[in-house]
Amino acid sequence: MLGTFPGAVLVAGCQRSGTTMLTRLIAASRDFRRFAFTHDDELDAALILAGAIHLPAAGRYCFQTTYLNERYGEYSLLGADQRLIWVVRNPHSVVYSMVHNWRRYALEELYRSCGRDPAQADGMDIPWWKCMFADGWAEKACRAYRGKAAQIFELRQLLPAERLLVVDYDALVRDPSAWLPRVFAFIGTSGDGAAGSRVRRDSIGKSKRLSDRERALVSRLAQPTYERTQELVSRPAGPA
């Protein structure tokens, strides 16, 4: 169904990385039409793009598509006038949110889809008993983050530079006046002058709430992937 929405913008990245906020900022800007059928932006987008909900074809839409876990290759179907914005976020905040603010079944699903990589030295499945303790869930979150965030390296090769923008959530939150114009220019709209005032700056402090053991897991398992993604932030996304 994506082909029926000319000029559509998709927002994706690892879950709990700020994609909902960015999707709503774009959807509220001029030239875009808003929709809300459930309490879940991601679910709404999935239902619309699967054809279960029909929207008027006129106008532009912004869809949150983080649900494309192992099927991320489908982003190669983007049309010439459609855009993908991939959001990266520091893993300490993401893992904290996954472990302490997210539903267990959602984390388990993401881990099953993206966190079990046989190519990794720690690719063996995490035993159920380990998840009786917080460390087990933190390790699942770290591996899930690592696998999902790393998808951007393949997407960079699949999509032309003009269709892919990589945005760092923490940088956007710290300086929305600098970052939002870049985002709006990339998707071809003048944006909303008040958008920056709707960015929550208190959301970047979650990383400080991790325990020392959780922080050590994140630094070992997830931080290296995040540091690699920084090489792609706000740079041309075509082949090197």
ChimeraX commands (.cxc) that place a marker at each C-alpha (Angstrom):
marker #1 position 0.00,0.00,0.00 radius 0.5
marker #1 position 2.98,2.35,0.34 radius 0.5
marker #1 position 2.79,3.19,-3.34 radius 0.5
marker #1 position -0.64,4.77,-2.86 radius 0.5
marker #1 position 0.85,7.53,-0.68 radius 0.5
marker #1 position 3.01,9.79,-2.83 radius 0.5
marker #1 position 5.49,11.87,-0.88 radius 0.5
marker #1 position 5.14,9.70,2.23 radius 0.5
marker #1 position 7.74,9.90,4.98 radius 0.5
marker #1 position 8.63,6.84,7.07 radius 0.5
marker #1 position 10.23,7.21,10.49 radius 0.5
marker #1 position 12.05,4.19,11.89 radius 0.5
marker #1 position 14.96,3.04,14.04 radius 0.5
marker #1 position 15.25,0.97,17.17 radius 0.5
marker #1 position 12.15,0.98,19.34 radius 0.5
marker #1 position 12.20,3.43,22.28 radius 0.5
marker #1 position 14.48,5.78,20.34 radius 0.5
marker #1 position 12.17,8.77,19.95 radius 0.5
marker #1 position 10.53,7.80,16.68 radius 0.5
marker #1 position 7.04,8.56,17.99 radius 0.5
marker #1 position 7.99,12.11,18.89 radius 0.5
marker #1 position 9.55,12.81,15.51 radius 0.5
marker #1 position 6.65,11.21,13.64 radius 0.5
marker #1 position 4.17,13.45,15.45 radius 0.5
marker #1 position 6.23,16.58,14.82 radius 0.5
marker #1 position 6.31,15.85,11.10 radius 0.5
marker #1 position 2.65,14.86,10.94 radius 0.5
marker #1 position 1.68,18.16,12.59 radius 0.5
marker #1 position 3.63,20.27,10.10 radius 0.5
marker #1 position 2.17,21.97,7.06 radius 0.5
marker #1 position 1.68,19.85,3.92 radius 0.5
marker #1 position 1.00,16.74,6.02 radius 0.5
marker #1 position -2.28,15.14,7.08 radius 0.5
marker #1 position -2.73,13.69,10.55 radius 0.5
marker #1 position -4.47,10.47,11.57 radius 0.5
marker #1 position -5.11,8.68,14.86 radius 0.5
marker #1 position -7.16,5.49,15.06 radius 0.5
marker #1 position -5.65,3.84,18.15 radius 0.5
marker #1 position -3.36,4.96,20.98 radius 0.5
marker #1 position -0.39,3.49,19.09 radius 0.5
marker #1 position 1.18,5.41,16.16 radius 0.5
marker #1 position 3.11,2.33,15.06 radius 0.5
marker #1 position -0.02,0.17,15.02 radius 0.5
marker #1 position -1.92,2.80,13.05 radius 0.5
marker #1 position 0.82,2.88,10.43 radius 0.5
marker #1 position 0.89,-0.92,10.19 radius 0.5
marker #1 position -2.88,-1.12,9.70 radius 0.5
marker #1 position -2.86,1.62,7.06 radius 0.5
marker #1 position 0.06,0.24,5.07 radius 0.5
marker #1 position -1.44,-3.26,5.25 radius 0.5
marker #1 position -4.67,-1.93,3.73 radius 0.5
marker #1 position -6.81,-2.57,6.82 radius 0.5
marker #1 position -7.54,1.15,7.18 radius 0.5
marker #1 position -8.09,3.42,4.21 radius 0.5
marker #1 position -6.97,7.04,4.13 radius 0.5
marker #1 position -7.74,9.74,1.57 radius 0.5
marker #1 position -5.03,9.65,-1.07 radius 0.5
marker #1 position -4.73,13.43,-1.23 radius 0.5
marker #1 position -2.08,14.99,0.96 radius 0.5
marker #1 position 1.15,13.68,2.48 radius 0.5
marker #1 position 1.45,11.31,5.43 radius 0.5
marker #1 position 4.15,10.39,7.91 radius 0.5
marker #1 position 4.21,6.76,9.09 radius 0.5
marker #1 position 6.10,5.32,12.05 radius 0.5
marker #1 position 7.42,1.93,10.90 radius 0.5
marker #1 position 9.65,0.60,13.66 radius 0.5
marker #1 position 7.63,-2.64,13.54 radius 0.5
marker #1 position 9.59,-3.74,10.43 radius 0.5
marker #1 position 12.09,-5.76,12.41 radius 0.5
marker #1 position 13.53,-8.66,10.41 radius 0.5
marker #1 position 11.72,-7.40,7.29 radius 0.5
marker #1 position 13.62,-4.13,7.08 radius 0.5
marker #1 position 14.64,-4.96,3.51 radius 0.5
marker #1 position 11.17,-3.77,2.50 radius 0.5
marker #1 position 12.41,-0.20,2.82 radius 0.5
marker #1 position 14.00,-0.74,-0.57 radius 0.5
marker #1 position 10.47,-0.39,-1.98 radius 0.5
marker #1 position 10.43,3.35,-1.26 radius 0.5
marker #1 position 9.47,5.38,-4.29 radius 0.5
marker #1 position 11.56,8.22,-5.68 radius 0.5
marker #1 position 9.38,10.80,-3.91 radius 0.5
marker #1 position 9.27,8.98,-0.56 radius 0.5
marker #1 position 11.71,9.36,2.32 radius 0.5
marker #1 position 13.01,7.33,5.28 radius 0.5
marker #1 position 14.27,8.99,8.46 radius 0.5
marker #1 position 16.20,6.59,10.70 radius 0.5
marker #1 position 16.53,7.68,14.32 radius 0.5
marker #1 position 19.46,6.56,16.48 radius 0.5
marker #1 position 19.66,7.14,20.21 radius 0.5
marker #1 position 22.24,6.43,22.88 radius 0.5
marker #1 position 21.75,2.82,24.06 radius 0.5
marker #1 position 21.86,3.63,27.77 radius 0.5
marker #1 position 18.57,5.55,27.48 radius 0.5
marker #1 position 17.04,3.01,25.12 radius 0.5
marker #1 position 17.91,0.00,27.27 radius 0.5
marker #1 position 16.63,1.71,30.41 radius 0.5
marker #1 position 13.33,2.43,28.68 radius 0.5
marker #1 position 13.05,-1.12,27.33 radius 0.5
marker #1 position 13.73,-2.74,30.68 radius 0.5
marker #1 position 11.85,-0.40,33.00 radius 0.5
marker #1 position 9.13,1.28,30.89 radius 0.5
marker #1 position 8.25,-1.26,28.20 radius 0.5
marker #1 position 6.06,-4.32,28.12 radius 0.5
marker #1 position 7.95,-7.58,28.51 radius 0.5
marker #1 position 6.33,-9.23,25.49 radius 0.5
marker #1 position 7.36,-6.28,23.28 radius 0.5
marker #1 position 10.99,-6.60,24.38 radius 0.5
marker #1 position 10.86,-10.37,23.91 radius 0.5
marker #1 position 9.50,-9.95,20.38 radius 0.5
marker #1 position 12.22,-7.48,19.44 radius 0.5
marker #1 position 14.89,-9.73,20.94 radius 0.5
marker #1 position 13.59,-12.74,19.01 radius 0.5
marker #1 position 13.53,-10.73,15.78 radius 0.5
marker #1 position 16.78,-8.81,16.02 radius 0.5
marker #1 position 18.80,-9.83,19.07 radius 0.5
marker #1 position 19.92,-13.39,18.32 radius 0.5
marker #1 position 22.78,-13.12,15.85 radius 0.5
marker #1 position 24.76,-16.35,15.41 radius 0.5
marker #1 position 27.61,-14.29,13.97 radius 0.5
marker #1 position 28.13,-12.62,17.34 radius 0.5
marker #1 position 30.29,-14.31,19.97 radius 0.5
marker #1 position 27.40,-14.06,22.44 radius 0.5
marker #1 position 24.80,-15.23,19.94 radius 0.5
marker #1 position 23.47,-18.08,22.08 radius 0.5
marker #1 position 19.95,-17.66,23.39 radius 0.5
marker #1 position 19.60,-16.19,26.88 radius 0.5
marker #1 position 18.14,-18.86,29.22 radius 0.5
marker #1 position 14.72,-18.19,30.75 radius 0.5
marker #1 position 15.98,-18.36,34.33 radius 0.5
marker #1 position 18.36,-15.47,33.73 radius 0.5
marker #1 position 15.38,-13.22,33.09 radius 0.5
marker #1 position 14.20,-13.72,36.65 radius 0.5
marker #1 position 16.73,-10.98,37.34 radius 0.5
marker #1 position 17.01,-7.51,35.84 radius 0.5
marker #1 position 20.35,-8.34,34.22 radius 0.5
marker #1 position 18.72,-10.92,31.96 radius 0.5
marker #1 position 16.26,-8.42,30.55 radius 0.5
marker #1 position 18.98,-5.79,30.25 radius 0.5
marker #1 position 21.10,-8.21,28.22 radius 0.5
marker #1 position 18.14,-8.98,25.95 radius 0.5
marker #1 position 17.57,-5.26,25.48 radius 0.5
marker #1 position 21.24,-4.68,24.66 radius 0.5
marker #1 position 21.31,-7.42,22.05 radius 0.5
marker #1 position 17.98,-6.29,20.58 radius 0.5
marker #1 position 19.27,-2.73,20.34 radius 0.5
marker #1 position 22.51,-3.87,18.73 radius 0.5
marker #1 position 20.74,-5.90,16.06 radius 0.5
marker #1 position 18.05,-3.34,15.26 radius 0.5
marker #1 position 20.34,-0.29,15.27 radius 0.5
marker #1 position 22.83,-2.06,12.99 radius 0.5
marker #1 position 20.21,-2.38,10.24 radius 0.5
marker #1 position 21.04,1.16,9.18 radius 0.5
marker #1 position 24.37,-0.01,7.75 radius 0.5
marker #1 position 22.58,-2.23,5.22 radius 0.5
marker #1 position 19.87,0.33,4.56 radius 0.5
marker #1 position 22.56,2.83,3.69 radius 0.5
marker #1 position 23.55,0.57,0.82 radius 0.5
marker #1 position 19.96,-0.19,-0.25 radius 0.5
marker #1 position 18.69,3.38,-0.49 radius 0.5
marker #1 position 19.94,6.35,-2.50 radius 0.5
marker #1 position 21.32,9.21,-0.45 radius 0.5
marker #1 position 18.38,11.47,-1.22 radius 0.5
marker #1 position 15.89,9.01,0.32 radius 0.5
marker #1 position 17.58,8.34,3.68 radius 0.5
marker #1 position 18.41,10.66,6.58 radius 0.5
marker #1 position 19.97,9.48,9.84 radius 0.5
marker #1 position 19.09,11.61,12.88 radius 0.5
marker #1 position 20.48,11.36,16.38 radius 0.5
marker #1 position 17.66,11.77,18.90 radius 0.5
marker #1 position 19.82,13.21,21.65 radius 0.5
marker #1 position 21.30,15.83,19.33 radius 0.5
marker #1 position 17.84,16.79,18.10 radius 0.5
marker #1 position 16.50,17.17,21.63 radius 0.5
marker #1 position 19.46,19.24,22.74 radius 0.5
marker #1 position 19.27,21.60,19.76 radius 0.5
marker #1 position 15.91,21.34,17.94 radius 0.5
marker #1 position 16.38,24.74,16.30 radius 0.5
marker #1 position 19.36,23.35,14.41 radius 0.5
marker #1 position 18.08,19.85,13.68 radius 0.5
marker #1 position 14.42,20.31,12.79 radius 0.5
marker #1 position 15.15,22.59,9.80 radius 0.5
marker #1 position 17.44,19.83,8.47 radius 0.5
marker #1 position 14.65,17.29,8.85 radius 0.5
marker #1 position 12.03,19.49,7.20 radius 0.5
marker #1 position 14.36,20.40,4.35 radius 0.5
marker #1 position 15.10,16.71,3.74 radius 0.5
marker #1 position 11.39,15.87,3.38 radius 0.5
marker #1 position 10.68,18.97,1.30 radius 0.5
marker #1 position 8.48,21.05,3.58 radius 0.5
marker #1 position 8.93,24.35,5.36 radius 0.5
marker #1 position 7.89,22.71,8.61 radius 0.5
marker #1 position 6.36,24.30,11.64 radius 0.5
marker #1 position 8.05,27.21,13.40 radius 0.5
marker #1 position 6.65,26.07,16.75 radius 0.5
marker #1 position 7.82,22.45,16.41 radius 0.5
marker #1 position 10.89,22.99,18.57 radius 0.5
marker #1 position 8.76,24.01,21.54 radius 0.5
marker #1 position 7.11,20.58,21.49 radius 0.5
marker #1 position 10.36,18.68,21.92 radius 0.5
marker #1 position 10.67,17.23,25.44 radius 0.5
marker #1 position 14.13,17.92,26.76 radius 0.5
marker #1 position 13.68,15.90,29.95 radius 0.5
marker #1 position 13.74,12.62,28.01 radius 0.5
marker #1 position 17.52,12.53,27.58 radius 0.5
marker #1 position 18.24,11.91,31.28 radius 0.5
marker #1 position 17.08,8.28,31.38 radius 0.5
marker #1 position 20.57,6.91,30.95 radius 0.5
marker #1 position 21.51,8.13,34.42 radius 0.5
marker #1 position 18.96,5.80,36.02 radius 0.5
marker #1 position 20.66,2.54,35.05 radius 0.5
marker #1 position 22.27,0.41,37.72 radius 0.5
marker #1 position 26.04,-0.06,37.53 radius 0.5
marker #1 position 25.59,-3.63,36.29 radius 0.5
marker #1 position 23.12,-2.57,33.60 radius 0.5
marker #1 position 25.41,0.27,32.55 radius 0.5
marker #1 position 28.32,-2.15,32.16 radius 0.5
marker #1 position 26.22,-4.43,29.95 radius 0.5
marker #1 position 25.16,-1.54,27.74 radius 0.5
marker #1 position 28.71,-0.25,27.39 radius 0.5
marker #1 position 29.97,-3.70,26.38 radius 0.5
marker #1 position 27.17,-4.94,24.13 radius 0.5
marker #1 position 25.42,-1.91,22.63 radius 0.5
marker #1 position 27.61,1.19,22.84 radius 0.5
marker #1 position 30.03,0.13,20.05 radius 0.5
marker #1 position 27.15,-0.16,17.56 radius 0.5
marker #1 position 25.82,3.26,18.55 radius 0.5
marker #1 position 29.26,4.79,18.05 radius 0.5
marker #1 position 29.39,3.30,14.55 radius 0.5
marker #1 position 26.02,4.80,13.67 radius 0.5
marker #1 position 27.33,8.25,14.55 radius 0.5
marker #1 position 29.43,8.13,11.39 radius 0.5
marker #1 position 26.20,8.23,9.37 radius 0.5
marker #1 position 24.31,10.94,11.27 radius 0.5
marker #1 position 23.42,13.93,9.06 radius 0.5
marker #1 position 25.74,12.75,6.33 radius 0.5
marker #1 position 24.96,11.60,2.78 radius 0.5
marker #1 position 23.53,8.10,2.99 radius 0.5
marker #1 position 24.75,6.71,-0.34 radius 0.5
marker #1 position 27.60,4.25,-0.81 radius 0.5
marker #1 position 30.93,5.41,0.56 radius 0.5
marker link #1:1,2 radius 0.2
marker link #1:2,3 radius 0.2
marker link #1:3,4 radius 0.2
marker link #1:4,5 radius 0.2
marker link #1:5,6 radius 0.2
marker link #1:6,7 radius 0.2
marker link #1:7,8 radius 0.2
marker link #1:8,9 radius 0.2
marker link #1:9,10 radius 0.2
marker link #1:10,11 radius 0.2
marker link #1:11,12 radius 0.2
marker link #1:12,13 radius 0.2
marker link #1:13,14 radius 0.2
marker link #1:14,15 radius 0.2
marker link #1:15,16 radius 0.2
marker link #1:16,17 radius 0.2
marker link #1:17,18 radius 0.2
marker link #1:18,19 radius 0.2
marker link #1:19,20 radius 0.2
marker link #1:20,21 radius 0.2
marker link #1:21,22 radius 0.2
marker link #1:22,23 radius 0.2
marker link #1:23,24 radius 0.2
marker link #1:24,25 radius 0.2
marker link #1:25,26 radius 0.2
marker link #1:26,27 radius 0.2
marker link #1:27,28 radius 0.2
marker link #1:28,29 radius 0.2
marker link #1:29,30 radius 0.2
marker link #1:30,31 radius 0.2
marker link #1:31,32 radius 0.2
marker link #1:32,33 radius 0.2
marker link #1:33,34 radius 0.2
marker link #1:34,35 radius 0.2
marker link #1:35,36 radius 0.2
marker link #1:36,37 radius 0.2
marker link #1:37,38 radius 0.2
marker link #1:38,39 radius 0.2
marker link #1:39,40 radius 0.2
marker link #1:40,41 radius 0.2
marker link #1:41,42 radius 0.2
marker link #1:42,43 radius 0.2
marker link #1:43,44 radius 0.2
marker link #1:44,45 radius 0.2
marker link #1:45,46 radius 0.2
marker link #1:46,47 radius 0.2
marker link #1:47,48 radius 0.2
marker link #1:48,49 radius 0.2
marker link #1:49,50 radius 0.2
marker link #1:50,51 radius 0.2
marker link #1:51,52 radius 0.2
marker link #1:52,53 radius 0.2
marker link #1:53,54 radius 0.2
marker link #1:54,55 radius 0.2
marker link #1:55,56 radius 0.2
marker link #1:56,57 radius 0.2
marker link #1:57,58 radius 0.2
marker link #1:58,59 radius 0.2
marker link #1:59,60 radius 0.2
marker link #1:60,61 radius 0.2
marker link #1:61,62 radius 0.2
marker link #1:62,63 radius 0.2
marker link #1:63,64 radius 0.2
marker link #1:64,65 radius 0.2
marker link #1:65,66 radius 0.2
marker link #1:66,67 radius 0.2
marker link #1:67,68 radius 0.2
marker link #1:68,69 radius 0.2
marker link #1:69,70 radius 0.2
marker link #1:70,71 radius 0.2
marker link #1:71,72 radius 0.2
marker link #1:72,73 radius 0.2
marker link #1:73,74 radius 0.2
marker link #1:74,75 radius 0.2
marker link #1:75,76 radius 0.2
marker link #1:76,77 radius 0.2
marker link #1:77,78 radius 0.2
marker link #1:78,79 radius 0.2
marker link #1:79,80 radius 0.2
marker link #1:80,81 radius 0.2
marker link #1:81,82 radius 0.2
marker link #1:82,83 radius 0.2
marker link #1:83,84 radius 0.2
marker link #1:84,85 radius 0.2
marker link #1:85,86 radius 0.2
marker link #1:86,87 radius 0.2
marker link #1:87,88 radius 0.2
marker link #1:88,89 radius 0.2
marker link #1:89,90 radius 0.2
marker link #1:90,91 radius 0.2
marker link #1:91,92 radius 0.2
marker link #1:92,93 radius 0.2
marker link #1:93,94 radius 0.2
marker link #1:94,95 radius 0.2
marker link #1:95,96 radius 0.2
marker link #1:96,97 radius 0.2
marker link #1:97,98 radius 0.2
marker link #1:98,99 radius 0.2
marker link #1:99,100 radius 0.2
marker link #1:100,101 radius 0.2
marker link #1:101,102 radius 0.2
marker link #1:102,103 radius 0.2
marker link #1:103,104 radius 0.2
marker link #1:104,105 radius 0.2
marker link #1:105,106 radius 0.2
marker link #1:106,107 radius 0.2
marker link #1:107,108 radius 0.2
marker link #1:108,109 radius 0.2
marker link #1:109,110 radius 0.2
marker link #1:110,111 radius 0.2
marker link #1:111,112 radius 0.2
marker link #1:112,113 radius 0.2
marker link #1:113,114 radius 0.2
marker link #1:114,115 radius 0.2
marker link #1:115,116 radius 0.2
marker link #1:116,117 radius 0.2
marker link #1:117,118 radius 0.2
marker link #1:118,119 radius 0.2
marker link #1:119,120 radius 0.2
marker link #1:120,121 radius 0.2
marker link #1:121,122 radius 0.2
marker link #1:122,123 radius 0.2
marker link #1:123,124 radius 0.2
marker link #1:124,125 radius 0.2
marker link #1:125,126 radius 0.2
marker link #1:126,127 radius 0.2
marker link #1:127,128 radius 0.2
marker link #1:128,129 radius 0.2
marker link #1:129,130 radius 0.2
marker link #1:130,131 radius 0.2
marker link #1:131,132 radius 0.2
marker link #1:132,133 radius 0.2
marker link #1:133,134 radius 0.2
marker link #1:134,135 radius 0.2
marker link #1:135,136 radius 0.2
marker link #1:136,137 radius 0.2
marker link #1:137,138 radius 0.2
marker link #1:138,139 radius 0.2
marker link #1:139,140 radius 0.2
marker link #1:140,141 radius 0.2
marker link #1:141,142 radius 0.2
marker link #1:142,143 radius 0.2
marker link #1:143,144 radius 0.2
marker link #1:144,145 radius 0.2
marker link #1:145,146 radius 0.2
marker link #1:146,147 radius 0.2
marker link #1:147,148 radius 0.2
marker link #1:148,149 radius 0.2
marker link #1:149,150 radius 0.2
marker link #1:150,151 radius 0.2
marker link #1:151,152 radius 0.2
marker link #1:152,153 radius 0.2
marker link #1:153,154 radius 0.2
marker link #1:154,155 radius 0.2
marker link #1:155,156 radius 0.2
marker link #1:156,157 radius 0.2
marker link #1:157,158 radius 0.2
marker link #1:158,159 radius 0.2
marker link #1:159,160 radius 0.2
marker link #1:160,161 radius 0.2
marker link #1:161,162 radius 0.2
marker link #1:162,163 radius 0.2
marker link #1:163,164 radius 0.2
marker link #1:164,165 radius 0.2
marker link #1:165,166 radius 0.2
marker link #1:166,167 radius 0.2
marker link #1:167,168 radius 0.2
marker link #1:168,169 radius 0.2
marker link #1:169,170 radius 0.2
marker link #1:170,171 radius 0.2
marker link #1:171,172 radius 0.2
marker link #1:172,173 radius 0.2
marker link #1:173,174 radius 0.2
marker link #1:174,175 radius 0.2
marker link #1:175,176 radius 0.2
marker link #1:176,177 radius 0.2
marker link #1:177,178 radius 0.2
marker link #1:178,179 radius 0.2
marker link #1:179,180 radius 0.2
marker link #1:180,181 radius 0.2
marker link #1:181,182 radius 0.2
marker link #1:182,183 radius 0.2
marker link #1:183,184 radius 0.2
marker link #1:184,185 radius 0.2
marker link #1:185,186 radius 0.2
marker link #1:186,187 radius 0.2
marker link #1:187,188 radius 0.2
marker link #1:188,189 radius 0.2
marker link #1:189,190 radius 0.2
marker link #1:190,191 radius 0.2
marker link #1:191,192 radius 0.2
marker link #1:192,193 radius 0.2
marker link #1:193,194 radius 0.2
marker link #1:194,195 radius 0.2
marker link #1:195,196 radius 0.2
marker link #1:196,197 radius 0.2
marker link #1:197,198 radius 0.2
marker link #1:198,199 radius 0.2
marker link #1:199,200 radius 0.2
marker link #1:200,201 radius 0.2
marker link #1:201,202 radius 0.2
marker link #1:202,203 radius 0.2
marker link #1:203,204 radius 0.2
marker link #1:204,205 radius 0.2
marker link #1:205,206 radius 0.2
marker link #1:206,207 radius 0.2
marker link #1:207,208 radius 0.2
marker link #1:208,209 radius 0.2
marker link #1:209,210 radius 0.2
marker link #1:210,211 radius 0.2
marker link #1:211,212 radius 0.2
marker link #1:212,213 radius 0.2
marker link #1:213,214 radius 0.2
marker link #1:214,215 radius 0.2
marker link #1:215,216 radius 0.2
marker link #1:216,217 radius 0.2
marker link #1:217,218 radius 0.2
marker link #1:218,219 radius 0.2
marker link #1:219,220 radius 0.2
marker link #1:220,221 radius 0.2
marker link #1:221,222 radius 0.2
marker link #1:222,223 radius 0.2
marker link #1:223,224 radius 0.2
marker link #1:224,225 radius 0.2
marker link #1:225,226 radius 0.2
marker link #1:226,227 radius 0.2
marker link #1:227,228 radius 0.2
marker link #1:228,229 radius 0.2
marker link #1:229,230 radius 0.2
marker link #1:230,231 radius 0.2
marker link #1:231,232 radius 0.2
marker link #1:232,233 radius 0.2
marker link #1:233,234 radius 0.2
marker link #1:234,235 radius 0.2
marker link #1:235,236 radius 0.2
marker link #1:236,237 radius 0.2
marker link #1:237,238 radius 0.2
marker link #1:238,239 radius 0.2
marker link #1:239,240 radius 0.2
view
